[in-house]
């Protein structure tokens, strides 16, 4: 799909495929909140992946370094909306960068890539949610120019 060059390192951004699910789930689980939220049972992830992959408004990406290791992922969703003059929104979710790669500039480059992808697909606004406990992520999003404009609520169904 695309290559991100950061100094002497190269990162390949591709649409995730089903064979990568175990690695993607492991990456999602490898953080302070993911350890509690994610599961070793792949069945639910396989069903979710099939729905994501079959939806033209969704893109789940896998990012590999020049050794082939999975080092990042994010899910991009295009949301048509009546509000904001019928604007299309780019929702960015499930962002993870492997601990071994944090601080390399990959997160910033990946977000710039995602913003370009969104614009190319008609999005006028990028939005995301992040857990209140992820204070490091908050600082990162602030540096990217995101504004904490809303209060989010969740209700388990």
Secondary structure, DSSP 8 states (H G I E B T S, - for coil): -EEEEETTEEEEEEE--GGGHHHHHHHHHSSTTHHHH--S--HHHHHHHHHHHT-TTEEEEEEEETTS-EEEEEEEEEEE-SHHHH-EEEEEEEEEE-TTTTTSSHHHHHHHHHHHHHHHTTEEEEEE---TT-HHHHHHHHHHT------------
